[in-house]
Amino acid sequence: MVDIRIKSVTLHHVKVPLKHPFNTHLQKVKERESILLEVRDADGTIGVGECVAFASPWYTEETVDTAWNTLEKWIIPALLNQSFSHPDHLESALNAIKGNHMAKAAVNHAFWDLYTKKLNKPLWQVIGGIKETIEAGVVVAAATDYEMKEEIDAAVEKGYKRIKIKISQNTNPKDMKSIIAKYPQTLFFADANGAFTESTINQLRAFDDCGFALIEQPFSEQLNRISAEAQKTMKTPFALDESIASYEDALDMIERKSGKILVMKQGRVGGLSAALRIHKQCIQADVPIWVGGMIEFGVSKAFNLAFASLPGVTFPGDFSSSSHFWEDDLAIPLIDICEGSIRLLSSPGVGVEWNQSIVQKFEVRTKLYK
């Protein structure tokens, strides 16, 4: 039996500029703030995690500052000098802390990394992964139509299997249809980030004949009832993203039929342990899954890749190379795309570590707890 006794936790608050701004109708992201974790146990083994909250509450209510505060005041004190035999046991230790899924997910990931390192096995194999290579998909979030078309051309040339385009009420469906027709061998997703409302359903329906494989989160997470009604009238399946922040949300989507596909973001649901419970439910309900991205660094992306190796994860996820967003990713080894796919690592744990020299370059603050 594995024994994980936590001796110290280190937090790093970093701020890294993106190579190009990431544009949605909700926000324009020019730099990525994040919290990086290192959890050390009694024998010196280190597990790594990454909190994917943003600097402001434009995407979720959690932010970098609230997550740091929750980690420092409540989560870390509940873990130090405690012993655990499995990452799932973290949840009972943190039951008194309501919500704060992104802060909890970062710790849950570090524990999974620690746990599988102690087993001397790759994480993706331990959780039941069956695919050694993962098809890569890229997100295009340019500010202008010209930049968007340039990015799409470049992505196709690099061999990405899937391209996701941000859409809103201001997007012209005819333009989307012509772009998709230009590349018949490429899978195209639309991502609305909740841009449509009950009064603009007809605008959404105009995208039904564009050729998109799916439309991600057409309505806000408060409008799941409207999403269910609209899905009945459209042939393009909806994939729910922001609506899925917990196991209960996944059950609600399945029962309500507000979407036909689930977008998994481990950071938002509380980590890998919660994600695996949702995966089990989706398999039972025959609901396909794909893995969404959060403009992450290499550690979070490596956890996403491990999850994508599971059966039932049937669509290419948000998996771009390390150089897509960053001049310098903060994790090593770097993630590379080869012929549109990423090969999973065979090293124990999640397979990547923080590059300390690069982390220090972008560090805002750091603190050791023991």
N, C-alpha and C positions, 0 to 999 in steps of 0.2 A: 504494500500500500504506500502511496506517495504521501509524504509529510512536508507540508509547506508552512514554515514558521516565519512570519514576517519580521525582519529586523530593521528595515529602513525603507523609506519611500522618498524619491527625489522628484520634484516638479520643476519643469522649465517652461517659462512663458516666452514664446517666440513671436516675432513679427517679420514676415517674409514677403517681399513684393512679387506679384505675379509677372510673368513675361508680357502678358497682354491682359487688359481688363476683361472680367467675366461679367457679361451683361444679361440680366433678366428684367422683366417688367417690375420686379420687386426691389432690385438693388443692383448697383454697379460695384463689383468687388475689385479693388486695385491691389490690395495686400491681404495676406492671410495671417491672422493671429490664431494661435493655438496653444494648447498645453500638452507637453510631452511628459511621460511618466517613465520612471525606472523603479521597479519593486524588487528589493533584494531580500532573499531568505537567509536562514541561519547558516547554510553551507556556502553562501556567496553567489548562488545562482541568481541571475537578473532576468526579470521579465519586463517587456516593454509594452507601453500602451500610448494611445493618442486620443485626446479629447477633441471632438469635432465641432464643438460650439463655436459660433462666430463672435466677433467683437461686440456687435449690437444685436438686439432681438428682432431682426428683420425676417429671419427664417424660423426660428423657434424661440420660446421664452427664455431658454438658457443662454448665457453669454460666457465668454472667457472669464470675466470677473466673478460672476455668480458661481461658476463651476470651481474656480480656484478656491473661493470662500467655502463652498460645500466640502471640497476635498480636504482642505486644511482643518476646518473646525469639527467636522463630523465623520467623514468617511475614513480618513487616515487614522484618527484616534481609535476607531472601532476595529482596525485591522492590526495595528502594531502589537507585536509579541503574542499574537494569536496564531493558532495552528489550524490548517485546513487540509483535507485530503482530496478535495476536488473543487474546481472553480465554481460549480453550481452551489456550493455551500456558502458562497459569499452572500447570496440573497437573504438568507435568514439572518446573517450578521448585520445586514444593512436595512432590515425591515422597518426600523423606526424612522428611517429617512424617506420621506415621501417624494415621489417624482425624481427629478434630477437625473434623468436617464443617461444623459451624455457624460456627466461626471462619473456615474457608476460604470458605464460602458468602458471607459478608459482603464479603470481598475480591473474590471472583468477580463479585458483583453490581456493585460499584463499577467494576470493569474493563469490564463490559458497558455500563454507563452512559457511561463515558469513550469507549469504542470507538464506540458509536452516535452520540454527540455529534460525534465527529470525522467520521463519515460524513454528519452533518447529516440523520439520519433517525430516526424514532421506533423505539424498541426492538422493539415488537410487529411492525412491518412487516419489520424486518431478520431476525427469527427465523422468518418465514413465517406470521404471524398472518393470519387471514381474516375475523375478526369485529371490527367497529368498536364494537359495544356488547356488554356482558357482563351476563348475568342475575345478579341479586344474591341471595344467600342469607344468612340470619342464624342465629346459634347462640343457643339459649335455655338458660341454665345457672343457673336460679334455685334458691334454697335451699328454697322451699316450693311446694306444688302451687298455692296461690293466686297466688303471684308468677309462677309459670310460665305459668299461664293468662292472667294480665294481660299478660305479655310477648308471648305468642302473639297475643292479640287486637291488641296495638299493632303487631306486625310485619305482620299481615295488612292492617291499616288503612293502613300505609305502602307497601304494594304489593310486599313481598318475594315472589319467586317460589317460594322454598324456605325451610323452617324445619327446623332440626336440633335435636332434643331429646336431652338426656343421659339415658341409662337405666342401670340397675344391677340387681342381684338384688332390690333392694327396690322397684323400680318395678312398679306394677300394670298389666299389659297391657290390662285392660279400660278403665282410664282413658285409656290411649294410643289405643285404638280409638275411644272416644267423641270425643276431641279431633280426631282425623283425620277422622272422619265429619262433624264440624261444619263443616269447611272442605274440601269435595271438590275445589275448584279449586286448592288449594295442595299442593305437593310436600313430603312430610315424610320426613326422614331420622332414624334412631336412631343415637346414638353411645354405645357401651358403654365405650370406653377400656379394653378388656381386662378387663371386670368379671366375665366368666363363666369357668368352669373345666370340666374333663372331668366332674366330678361334678354340675354344674349345667346340663348341656346341655338337659335337659327344661324348665328354667325359660326358657332362651333360645328354645326352640321355641314357647313360648306367645306369643311376639311375632310369629310367622309370619303370623297372620291379622289383625294390627292395621291393615294397609294401608300400612306403611312402604315407600318405594321401595327402600331398602337399609338394612342394619345395618352401621355402621362399627365395625371392630376389636372383634368380640365377645370374642375371647380375647387374652391377652397375646402379645407377639411371640415368646415362648419356646414357644408352643403352636400353631405353624403346622400341625403334623400333625393336631392335634385340630380345627383350623379346617377343614381339607380334608375330614375325615370328617363333620363337622357340616354343611358346605355341601351335601354330597350328599343330605342328608335334608331340606333346607329349600328352599322356593321363593323366599324373599326373598334377594336376592344380598348377599354380604358385600363390603364395600369395605375393603381393608387400608390402614391408616394407620401406626401405630407400627411395624408389621412391615417397612415400606419405608424403610430408612436408606441404601440404596446401589443401584447398578445390579444387583449380584448378588442382592440381596433381591427386586428386581422379577422377575428371571428365575426365582427360586425360586417366587414366587407363581404365575407363569404355568405353570410346569412341574408344580407340586404341585396346582394348582387350589385353593389354600387361600382364595382369594377370586376374585370375578368382575370386580371393579372396583378400580382403583388410585387411592389418594388421594395427590396430589402435594404435598409440602411441600419446596420448594427448599432451605430452610435446613437441613433435616435430611439431604439427600442430597449436599450439597456445593456447591450453587449452581445457576445456570441451565445451565451447560455440562453438568453431570451430568444435570440434569432433561431436557434435550433428547435425550440418549442414551437415557434411559428411555422418553421419548415415542416415539421411533423404534421401539423394541422393542415397545411396546404397540400401535402402529399395525399392525405386521407380524403380531402375534398377535390382532388384533381385540379388544383389551381396552380398554374405556372408561376414561377418566380424569376425575377432578374435582379441584379445587384446595382444599386444606384451609388453615385459618388457625391462627395461633399467638399470638393477641392482639397483633397487630403494630401498628406505626405506619405512616405513609403510604408510606414508601419500600419496605418489604418488601411491602406490599399492592399497590403499583404494579407490582412485578415479578411478583407473582401474577396480576394482571390481564393483563399482557402474555402470560404463559404460557397463560392461559385463552382467548386469542384463537386458539390453534392448532386445527387440525382434530383430531378425536378427543377433545377435551375437551368431553364431551357433557352433563354435569350441572352445574347452578348450584353454584358454589363458596361458600366462606365469605367473602362479600363484603358487608360492612355499611358504612354511611356512617362518615365520620370521627368523627361525634358519637355513635356507638353506644357505644364504650368510653370516650371521652375528652371532658373539658371542653375541652381544647386538644390537638389532634393536633400532633406535632412537625414535620410536613412540610406544605409548600404546593406547589400548590394543594390544598385540601381535596377529599376524595372525597364526592360527593353521589349520592344515589339518585333517579332520575327514572322514575316509572312502573315500578318494580321492576328497573331496569337502570342500568348505569354506562357512560358513553360514554368510550372511550379518547381520550387526548390526542394531538394531532398534532405536538407540539413534539419536537425531537431528544432522544435518550436515553430514559431511563425516564419522563421528564416531570415529575418532582417534585424538590424540593430541601429541605434542612433549613431550618426557620424558626429562625434563630439566636437571636432574642430569646426564643422559647419554649423552645428547647433550654437556654439559659443559666438559665432559671427553674427547671429540674428537674435541672440538672447536679450530679453527685456529684464527678466528677473529669474532667479532660481532659488530653491530652498530645499534643504535636506531635513527630513523628519525621522527621528529614531528614538 
